[in-house]
Amino acid sequence: MPAEEFKRKVETLIFLRLFFITLLLGSLFFFDLQGKQFYQPYLFYGLFLTGYAPSMFYIFLQNRISDRIAVHRLIAYMMLTLDVLVVVFLILLTGGIESWFSFLLILVTIASSIVLGRKAGYILATLASILYGLSLDLQYYQIIPVHFNSVLEEKDFFYNIFINISGLYLTAYLMGYLVSRLEKTSEKLQKKDVDLKELYRFHSEVIENIPSGLFSLDTSGKIVLFNSAAERITGLKRNSVIYRYSNEVFPFLSLPPTTGRHEGEIVQDAEKRYIGLSISLNKNSAGEILGYIGTFQDLTDIIKLEEEIKRREKFAAIGELSASIAHELRNPLASMKGSFEMLKEDVLPEETKKRLMDIAILEMDRLNAIVTDFLIYCSPRPPAMKRFNLSAAANEVSDMLQNMSDRVRIVKEIQDEVFMVADEQKIRQLLWNLTLNAVEAVPGGGKVGISVYTDDNNVILKVSDSGAGIPEENVEKVFYPFFSTKKKGTGLGLSIAYRIVEEHHGNIKVLSGKGRSTEFVVSMPLEKVEK
């Protein structure tokens, strides 16, 4: 036990002694019993003075007494021993065996157990038992001139001594047991308190040192915790934000807060900062909602970096696209130039001139197709959304392609009456580009499949072919502008298809590999999706 705690126990004992002696003395005067109840009443005042004096002496000198436990333990033993003597003397003054004050020995035993522990309780109980038994024996044999009722016999004295001694030892045992349990409980509580303080310190260190901003809100949305990273990110001191509503610090949050991911802007030092923030519920062990916990990061640098990367990718794509356009235009221009130079000489037979002119016209058509597809890809018109029959459009496109090629067999698995809200002309172009690509993938003849069906709130469109497949290294490139493995392809058909799917908030993927068939799978919402 720490010296300071033991000293407080001794001081409590001293003040309780003073209080009880004062109470006892005052009650005797109040009920006017001191002259009737006491044997030799003049000793009464000396008895109370004996009880007062040590306590007053201790109070007067307590600041000069050593703080060592041994010193205060000795003082407590002396005080309690004196209390036993005073109580026994008080019992004799008030009639010995007939005294009302024998219960005070039990109080002294209780005090000794509480202040000094179990062992001291037994010691003081033994001392009180000896002195009490001896005083009653001396009374009975009239060695001490304290009168008692003549009807009391020897057995009455022995029974009284037995009962009081038994009560003293039983009190010492019970108080010792309770005090030891209390001390063990106190030690456990102190250990728990230390553990809780360490846990609190650890949690505080974690909260203060994590790189992400962290705050907690009560159920009304007021901020009750704001860590150091949150101060650094927002530029606000925690004292200025505590008990303010969260939307005053993060304007993009609503009240009451909603759980999940949120992104928005705050202003720090006249500069906009982009914040990514997650809100979750704060619940206790019973599942009751205590408030909300928010973590957030400053995304400004990341967003700026992403914008820079996109800008560079855009410039790179423009350069690559320009090179592709130049390459695509150079070939037909070279053919046209060669044809015109030969025609200029005017020495060729008419049949050759006619063939060269056909080549020039064919290359002009090719140039026109390239420019047309490029304009469609680069400057798409906004989709005109309306409800139309996708099943009918798919049947019409597949029938047109079937009539154009006898070598390819088109297998249809088209669900009846599939209606969707979309731009009908763009969806027809999507169907045409995908199906034409599949037909061109089997130049020697084969099978092309087209499937249309609904799945929950989406429409699924599948176009497959029985061709040789796409090499694995080219699968990711098929939607790039001007990427084509065909000699006469512009490389924009699948790019346009990809853009149409994006405009309708769908997704497209390709399943293929060298040596096996290829399948394009498109998923688009049945109803119009608002941005």
Secondary structure per residue as TSV (DSSP state, phi and psi in degrees):
chain	resnum	aa	ss	phi	psi
A	1	M	-	360.0	132.4
A	2	P	-	-61.5	146.8
A	3	A	H	-59.4	-39.2
A	4	E	H	-63.6	-40.6
A	5	E	H	-67.6	-41.6
A	6	F	H	-65.6	-38.7
A	7	K	H	-61.3	-39.1
A	8	R	H	-64.6	-35.5
A	9	K	H	-63.4	-44.8
A	10	V	H	-63.8	-42.2
A	11	E	H	-62.9	-38.9
A	12	T	H	-63.1	-41.8
A	13	L	H	-59.0	-44.0
A	14	I	H	-61.9	-46.8
A	15	F	H	-69.2	-33.8
A	16	L	H	-67.4	-37.0
A	17	R	H	-58.9	-49.8
A	18	L	H	-60.1	-43.2
A	19	F	H	-63.7	-45.4
A	20	F	H	-69.0	-40.9
A	21	I	H	-62.3	-42.9
A	22	T	H	-63.1	-42.2
A	23	L	H	-63.3	-44.3
A	24	L	H	-64.6	-45.3
A	25	L	H	-64.3	-44.8
A	26	G	H	-64.4	-40.1
A	27	S	H	-65.3	-37.0
A	28	L	H	-65.3	-41.0
A	29	F	H	-68.5	-38.8
A	30	F	H	-63.8	-40.3
A	31	F	T	-93.2	3.0
A	32	D	T	55.7	53.8
A	33	L	-	-108.7	-11.7
A	34	Q	H	-63.7	-31.9
A	35	G	H	-85.2	-21.1
A	36	K	H	-95.7	-34.4
A	37	Q	H	-91.8	-26.4
A	38	F	-	-92.8	137.8
A	39	Y	S	-82.7	127.6
A	40	Q	S	53.8	74.8
A	41	P	T	-60.1	-23.2
A	42	Y	H	-65.6	-22.1
A	43	L	H	-76.5	-13.6
A	44	F	H	-58.9	-46.8
A	45	Y	H	-68.9	-37.7
A	46	G	H	-63.3	-34.4
A	47	L	H	-64.5	-46.0
A	48	F	H	-69.7	-32.3
A	49	L	H	-64.5	-38.0
A	50	T	H	-62.8	-36.3
A	51	G	H	-73.5	-36.7
A	52	Y	H	-71.2	-44.4
A	53	A	H	-56.0	-49.3
A	54	P	H	-61.4	-39.6
A	55	S	H	-64.4	-45.3
A	56	M	H	-63.6	-39.3
A	57	F	H	-62.3	-41.8
A	58	Y	H	-63.8	-45.7
A	59	I	H	-60.9	-39.5
A	60	F	H	-67.2	-36.2
A	61	L	H	-106.6	8.9
A	62	Q	G	-62.7	-31.7
A	63	N	G	-73.4	-16.6
A	64	R	G	-99.6	-6.5
A	65	I	S	-82.2	141.1
A	66	S	-	-59.5	149.7
A	67	D	-	-85.4	4.1
A	68	R	-	-68.6	143.8
A	69	I	H	-62.1	-39.0
A	70	A	H	-59.6	-39.0
A	71	V	H	-65.8	-46.7
A	72	H	H	-70.5	-31.1
A	73	R	H	-64.6	-43.0
A	74	L	H	-62.4	-41.6
A	75	I	H	-62.1	-41.9
A	76	A	H	-64.7	-42.9
A	77	Y	H	-59.5	-43.5
A	78	M	H	-63.9	-44.6
A	79	M	H	-62.0	-46.2
A	80	L	H	-69.6	-36.5
A	81	T	H	-63.4	-43.3
A	82	L	H	-61.7	-37.6
A	83	D	H	-62.5	-40.9
A	84	V	H	-60.6	-45.2
A	85	L	H	-63.1	-44.9
A	86	V	H	-63.6	-42.8
A	87	V	H	-65.5	-42.9
A	88	V	H	-62.1	-42.3
A	89	F	H	-65.0	-38.9
A	90	L	H	-63.3	-39.3
A	91	I	H	-62.3	-41.9
A	92	L	H	-66.3	-39.3
A	93	L	H	-65.4	-26.6
A	94	T	T	-105.6	21.6
A	95	G	T	113.3	4.0
A	96	G	G	63.1	-110.4
A	97	I	G	-64.3	-24.9
A	98	E	G	-96.0	6.7
A	99	S	-	-70.2	148.9
A	100	W	S	-83.5	-9.0
A	101	F	T	-103.5	13.9
A	102	S	T	-64.5	-24.3
A	103	F	H	-63.8	-20.2
A	104	L	H	-64.8	-27.2
A	105	L	H	-64.0	-34.8
A	106	I	H	-65.7	-39.4
A	107	L	H	-63.7	-39.2
A	108	V	H	-64.0	-40.7
A	109	T	H	-63.1	-42.7
A	110	I	H	-61.1	-45.7
A	111	A	H	-62.2	-41.6
A	112	S	H	-64.9	-38.4
A	113	S	H	-66.9	-40.1
A	114	I	H	-69.6	-44.2
A	115	V	H	-81.4	-44.8
A	116	L	H	-107.6	-10.9
A	117	G	-	104.4	-179.8
A	118	R	H	-60.3	-45.4
A	119	K	H	-60.2	-45.9
A	120	A	H	-63.4	-34.1
A	121	G	H	-60.5	-44.2
A	122	Y	H	-66.6	-39.8
A	123	I	H	-63.0	-48.3
A	124	L	H	-68.6	-32.7
A	125	A	H	-66.1	-40.0
A	126	T	H	-64.6	-46.9
A	127	L	H	-59.8	-45.0
A	128	A	H	-64.7	-38.6
A	129	S	H	-64.1	-44.4
A	130	I	H	-63.6	-48.6
A	131	L	H	-67.4	-39.8
A	132	Y	H	-67.1	-46.3
A	133	G	H	-62.8	-41.1
A	134	L	H	-64.8	-41.4
A	135	S	H	-66.0	-38.3
A	136	L	H	-69.8	-36.5
A	137	D	H	-62.1	-45.3
A	138	L	H	-64.8	-33.4
A	139	Q	H	-67.0	-44.9
A	140	Y	H	-62.2	-41.1
A	141	Y	T	-87.0	9.3
A	142	Q	T	60.7	24.6
A	143	I	S	-72.1	-35.8
A	144	I	S	-102.9	126.7
A	145	P	-	-77.2	65.9
A	146	V	-	-114.0	114.6
A	147	H	-	-72.3	151.2
A	148	F	-	-144.6	166.6
A	149	N	-	-64.5	133.9
A	150	S	T	-69.0	-17.7
A	151	V	T	-76.1	-16.5
A	152	L	-	-72.9	129.8
A	153	E	-	-104.8	178.9
A	154	E	H	-61.5	-38.8
A	155	K	H	-66.4	-29.9
A	156	D	H	-66.1	-39.2
A	157	F	H	-65.7	-45.4
A	158	F	H	-65.1	-38.4
A	159	Y	H	-65.4	-41.4
A	160	N	H	-62.5	-44.1
A	161	I	H	-62.2	-44.0
A	162	F	H	-61.6	-46.5
A	163	I	H	-63.2	-45.3
A	164	N	H	-67.9	-41.0
A	165	I	H	-65.2	-42.8
A	166	S	H	-60.1	-42.2
A	167	G	H	-63.1	-39.0
A	168	L	H	-63.9	-45.2
A	169	Y	H	-71.6	-36.0
A	170	L	H	-65.4	-39.3
A	171	T	H	-63.6	-44.0
A	172	A	H	-61.0	-40.7
A	173	Y	H	-66.7	-50.7
A	174	L	H	-62.7	-44.9
A	175	M	H	-66.6	-37.7
A	176	G	H	-62.9	-41.3
A	177	Y	H	-63.8	-47.2
A	178	L	H	-64.1	-40.7
A	179	V	H	-66.8	-40.8
A	180	S	H	-65.3	-40.9
A	181	R	H	-65.0	-39.0
A	182	L	H	-64.8	-40.6
A	183	E	H	-65.0	-41.3
A	184	K	H	-64.6	-42.6
A	185	T	H	-63.2	-40.1
A	186	S	H	-63.2	-41.0
A	187	E	H	-63.4	-41.6
A	188	K	H	-64.3	-41.7
A	189	L	H	-65.3	-39.0
A	190	Q	H	-63.9	-41.0
A	191	K	H	-64.4	-42.8
A	192	K	H	-61.7	-40.8
A	193	D	H	-62.2	-42.3
A	194	V	H	-63.8	-43.8
A	195	D	H	-62.5	-41.8
A	196	L	H	-65.4	-39.0
A	197	K	H	-64.9	-41.2
A	198	E	H	-65.8	-40.4
A	199	L	H	-64.8	-41.8
A	200	Y	H	-63.4	-41.6
A	201	R	H	-64.0	-42.5
A	202	F	H	-63.4	-46.1
A	203	H	H	-62.4	-39.5
A	204	S	H	-63.7	-40.8
A	205	E	H	-65.0	-42.1
A	206	V	H	-63.0	-47.6
A	207	I	H	-61.5	-40.9
A	208	E	H	-76.7	-21.6
A	209	N	H	-108.6	-3.3
A	210	I	-	-70.0	145.7
A	211	P	S	-74.0	-17.3
A	212	S	S	-87.8	147.6
A	213	G	E	-69.2	139.4
A	214	L	E	-137.6	136.1
A	215	F	E	-145.6	157.8
A	216	S	E	-126.2	149.0
A	217	L	E	-122.8	151.2
A	218	D	-	-81.6	-177.9
A	219	T	T	-66.1	-20.7
A	220	S	T	-87.1	-7.7
A	221	G	S	97.4	12.3
A	222	K	B	-87.2	142.0
A	223	I	E	-77.1	129.2
A	224	V	E	-120.3	-10.9
A	225	L	E	-145.4	140.1
A	226	F	E	-151.1	111.2
A	227	N	-	-86.0	179.3
A	228	S	H	-64.2	-40.4
A	229	A	H	-63.0	-35.4
A	230	A	H	-64.8	-38.8
A	231	E	H	-62.2	-44.4
A	232	R	H	-66.2	-41.7
A	233	I	H	-70.3	-43.6
A	234	T	H	-86.8	-19.9
A	235	G	T	75.2	17.1
A	236	L	-	-114.8	140.0
A	237	K	-	-78.7	144.9
A	238	R	H	-62.2	-33.0
A	239	N	H	-63.0	-25.8
A	240	S	H	-86.9	-12.3
A	241	V	H	-112.5	-17.6
A	242	I	T	-60.5	134.3
A	243	Y	T	67.9	14.6
A	244	R	S	-95.0	154.3
A	245	Y	B	-70.3	147.3
A	246	S	H	-61.8	-33.9
A	247	N	H	-73.3	-9.0
A	248	E	H	-76.4	-28.4
A	249	V	H	-93.7	-40.8
A	250	F	S	-118.8	91.6
A	251	P	T	-60.1	-21.1
A	252	F	T	-83.7	-2.1
A	253	L	-	-89.5	149.9
A	254	S	-	-100.4	165.7
A	255	L	S	-121.9	129.7
A	256	P	S	-68.8	156.9
A	257	P	-	-63.0	149.8
A	258	T	-	-108.9	139.2
A	259	T	S	-70.8	157.3
A	260	G	E	117.0	-166.9
A	261	R	E	-91.6	136.0
A	262	H	E	-134.9	144.7
A	263	E	E	-134.9	143.7
A	264	G	E	-174.4	-169.9
A	265	E	E	-118.6	147.5
A	266	I	E	-129.5	164.6
A	267	V	E	-110.3	121.8
A	268	Q	E	-125.5	116.6
A	269	D	T	54.3	48.1
A	270	A	T	63.5	17.8
A	271	E	E	-124.0	136.2
A	272	K	E	-75.4	135.1
A	273	R	E	-121.6	135.4
A	274	Y	E	-93.4	125.6
A	275	I	E	-116.6	132.3
A	276	G	E	-107.4	123.0
A	277	L	E	-134.4	139.1
A	278	S	E	-122.0	132.3
A	279	I	E	-113.3	133.3
A	280	S	E	-134.3	161.4
A	281	L	E	-78.3	145.1
A	282	N	E	-107.5	110.7
A	283	K	E	-118.0	152.8
A	284	N	-	-89.5	-176.1
A	285	S	T	-64.7	-23.2
A	286	A	T	-86.8	-0.6
A	287	G	-	86.0	5.9
A	288	E	-	-78.7	140.0
A	289	I	E	-79.2	120.8
A	290	L	E	-96.9	-18.9
A	291	G	E	158.5	-144.4
A	292	Y	E	-137.1	153.0
A	293	I	E	-122.1	132.0
A	294	G	E	-124.1	136.5
A	295	T	E	-123.1	142.8
A	296	F	E	-149.2	159.1
A	297	Q	E	-132.3	154.0
A	298	D	E	-85.7	111.2
A	299	L	-	-96.0	6.3
A	300	T	H	-57.1	-51.6
A	301	D	H	-65.1	-38.1
A	302	I	H	-65.5	-44.2
A	303	I	H	-64.9	-41.3
A	304	K	H	-62.9	-39.7
A	305	L	H	-65.8	-42.0
A	306	E	H	-62.4	-42.3
A	307	E	H	-63.0	-38.9
A	308	E	H	-65.6	-41.4
A	309	I	H	-65.0	-43.0
A	310	K	H	-62.6	-40.5
A	311	R	H	-63.4	-42.8
A	312	R	H	-67.4	-40.6
A	313	E	H	-62.8	-37.8
A	314	K	H	-63.2	-46.0
A	315	F	H	-62.5	-40.0
A	316	A	H	-65.0	-40.8
A	317	A	H	-65.4	-38.8
A	318	I	H	-62.0	-43.1
A	319	G	H	-63.7	-43.4
A	320	E	H	-66.0	-40.4
A	321	L	H	-65.3	-40.2
A	322	S	H	-62.7	-41.7
A	323	A	H	-64.3	-40.6
A	324	S	H	-64.4	-42.1
A	325	I	H	-62.0	-45.3
A	326	A	H	-60.0	-41.0
A	327	H	H	-66.2	-43.2
A	328	E	H	-66.8	-35.1
A	329	L	H	-79.3	-30.4
A	330	R	H	-64.8	-39.6
A	331	N	H	-63.2	-52.6
A	332	P	H	-66.1	-34.0
A	333	L	H	-64.0	-40.0
A	334	A	H	-63.3	-41.7
A	335	S	H	-63.8	-43.0
A	336	M	H	-65.1	-42.8
A	337	K	H	-61.4	-44.8
A	338	G	H	-61.7	-40.9
A	339	S	H	-64.8	-45.7
A	340	F	H	-66.5	-36.5
A	341	E	H	-63.8	-39.5
A	342	M	H	-70.7	-36.7
A	343	L	H	-68.0	-31.0
A	344	K	H	-64.3	-32.0
A	345	E	H	-68.9	-25.6
A	346	D	-	56.3	37.2
A	347	V	-	-119.3	2.9
A	348	L	S	-90.3	154.8
A	349	P	-	-63.9	159.7
A	350	E	H	-62.2	-38.2
A	351	E	H	-63.4	-40.1
A	352	T	H	-68.9	-40.7
A	353	K	H	-59.1	-42.7
A	354	K	H	-63.6	-39.7
A	355	R	H	-66.9	-39.3
A	356	L	H	-66.4	-38.1
A	357	M	H	-66.9	-37.9
A	358	D	H	-62.8	-40.4
A	359	I	H	-61.9	-44.3
A	360	A	H	-62.2	-42.8
A	361	I	H	-65.2	-40.5
A	362	L	H	-62.1	-42.5
A	363	E	H	-68.6	-33.8
A	364	M	H	-63.2	-41.8
A	365	D	H	-62.2	-37.6
A	366	R	H	-65.6	-42.4
A	367	L	H	-61.2	-42.3
A	368	N	H	-62.9	-39.5
A	369	A	H	-65.3	-41.3
A	370	I	H	-62.3	-47.2
A	371	V	H	-64.5	-41.2
A	372	T	H	-62.1	-48.8
A	373	D	H	-62.5	-38.0
A	374	F	H	-64.8	-41.7
A	375	L	H	-65.5	-38.5
A	376	I	H	-63.0	-40.6
A	377	Y	H	-70.5	-43.9
A	378	C	H	-84.2	-29.1
A	379	S	S	-129.4	66.3
A	380	P	-	-72.4	142.8
A	381	R	-	-79.1	154.0
A	382	P	-	-61.3	140.1
A	383	P	-	-66.7	137.5
A	384	A	-	-97.1	99.2
A	385	M	-	-76.8	132.1
A	386	K	E	-159.4	165.4
A	387	R	E	-87.6	128.4
A	388	F	E	-146.0	169.2
A	389	N	E	-89.9	103.4
A	390	L	H	-68.2	-34.3
A	391	S	H	-61.0	-43.6
A	392	A	H	-65.1	-41.9
A	393	A	H	-63.1	-41.8
A	394	A	H	-65.1	-39.9
A	395	N	H	-64.5	-41.0
A	396	E	H	-65.3	-46.1
A	397	V	H	-63.3	-44.5
A	398	S	H	-66.3	-36.5
A	399	D	H	-66.8	-40.1
A	400	M	H	-61.0	-45.1
A	401	L	H	-69.7	-33.1
A	402	Q	H	-63.4	-38.6
A	403	N	H	-70.9	-26.1
A	404	M	H	-79.8	-22.1
A	405	S	-	-137.0	120.5
A	406	D	S	-85.2	-19.2
A	407	R	S	-76.7	-21.0
A	408	V	E	-108.3	135.6
A	409	R	E	-104.9	119.8
A	410	I	E	-95.2	121.5
A	411	V	E	-103.1	120.7
A	412	K	E	-105.2	134.9
A	413	E	E	-131.1	74.2
A	414	I	E	-109.4	118.2
A	415	Q	-	-65.9	138.8
A	416	D	T	-70.1	143.9
A	417	E	T	53.8	52.9
A	418	V	-	-93.3	110.9
A	419	F	E	-106.0	143.0
A	420	M	E	-144.3	159.3
A	421	V	E	-98.5	111.4
A	422	A	E	-165.6	-179.6
A	423	D	-	-85.0	109.3
A	424	E	H	-60.0	-43.7
A	425	Q	H	-63.9	-39.9
A	426	K	H	-69.4	-36.9
A	427	I	H	-67.6	-38.5
A	428	R	H	-61.6	-40.8
A	429	Q	H	-64.2	-39.8
A	430	L	H	-59.8	-47.9
A	431	L	H	-60.2	-44.4
A	432	W	H	-62.7	-48.3
A	433	N	H	-62.9	-43.5
A	434	L	H	-68.5	-44.0
A	435	T	H	-70.5	-39.8
A	436	L	H	-63.2	-39.1
A	437	N	H	-61.7	-40.3
A	438	A	H	-67.0	-40.3
A	439	V	H	-62.9	-42.6
A	440	E	H	-70.2	-16.7
A	441	A	T	-79.0	-9.7
A	442	V	-	-126.3	65.0
A	443	P	T	-62.9	-28.1
A	444	G	T	-87.9	2.4
A	445	G	-	107.5	148.7
A	446	G	E	166.4	-155.0
A	447	K	E	-123.6	138.0
A	448	V	E	-123.5	128.8
A	449	G	E	-109.6	141.2
A	450	I	E	-134.0	124.6
A	451	S	E	-124.9	140.3
A	452	V	E	-137.8	125.3
A	453	Y	E	-159.0	168.9
A	454	T	E	-105.1	150.9
A	455	D	E	-142.1	105.2
A	456	D	T	57.4	-114.2
A	457	N	T	-102.6	15.2
A	458	N	E	-122.1	156.6
A	459	V	E	-106.6	135.8
A	460	I	E	-111.5	127.8
A	461	L	E	-122.2	123.9
A	462	K	E	-124.1	133.6
A	463	V	E	-129.2	123.0
A	464	S	E	-130.1	160.5
A	465	D	E	-140.6	162.0
A	466	S	-	-100.8	27.3
A	467	G	S	-76.5	-165.3
A	468	A	-	-80.3	-4.6
A	469	G	-	86.4	173.2
A	470	I	-	-108.6	129.0
A	471	P	-	-55.2	145.7
A	472	E	H	-56.3	-37.2
A	473	E	H	-71.5	-14.9
A	474	N	H	-102.3	-7.3
A	475	V	H	-59.7	-42.5
A	476	E	T	-74.5	-11.1
A	477	K	T	-100.2	-6.1
A	478	V	T	-63.3	-24.7
A	479	F	T	-95.2	2.1
A	480	Y	S	-72.1	141.9
A	481	P	T	-61.8	136.8
A	482	F	T	67.0	13.6
A	483	F	-	-91.0	120.5
A	484	S	-	-154.7	144.4
A	485	T	S	-102.9	2.1
A	486	K	S	-92.4	146.4
A	487	K	S	-66.8	-37.2
A	488	K	S	-106.5	9.5
A	489	G	-	-82.0	146.6
A	490	T	-	-84.9	-19.5
A	491	G	S	79.2	14.1
A	492	L	-	-113.0	-10.2
A	493	G	H	-60.2	-51.3
A	494	L	H	-72.2	-30.9
A	495	S	H	-64.1	-42.0
A	496	I	H	-65.0	-41.6
A	497	A	H	-59.9	-42.2
A	498	Y	H	-61.9	-42.7
A	499	R	H	-66.5	-38.5
A	500	I	H	-62.4	-43.4
A	501	V	H	-61.7	-42.4
A	502	E	H	-62.2	-41.5
A	503	E	H	-61.6	-26.9
A	504	H	T	-100.8	17.8
A	505	H	T	57.7	36.5
A	506	G	-	-110.8	-166.8
A	507	N	E	-142.4	152.4
A	508	I	E	-133.4	138.0
A	509	K	E	-139.0	157.0
A	510	V	E	-119.9	133.9
A	511	L	E	-116.3	110.7
A	512	S	-	-162.7	173.1
A	513	G	-	-175.7	156.5
A	514	K	T	-62.5	130.6
A	515	G	T	90.2	2.1
A	516	R	S	-137.9	171.1
A	517	S	-	-67.8	165.7
A	518	T	E	-118.5	141.5
A	519	E	E	-137.6	128.5
A	520	F	E	-102.0	128.8
A	521	V	E	-119.2	120.5
A	522	V	E	-115.3	134.7
A	523	S	E	-125.9	124.2
A	524	M	E	-136.4	148.8
A	525	P	E	-67.9	144.9
A	526	L	S	-69.0	-36.7
A	527	E	S	-105.2	164.8
A	528	K	-	-66.2	135.5
A	529	V	-	-105.4	124.2
A	530	E	-	-82.6	142.3
A	531	K	-	-76.6	360.0
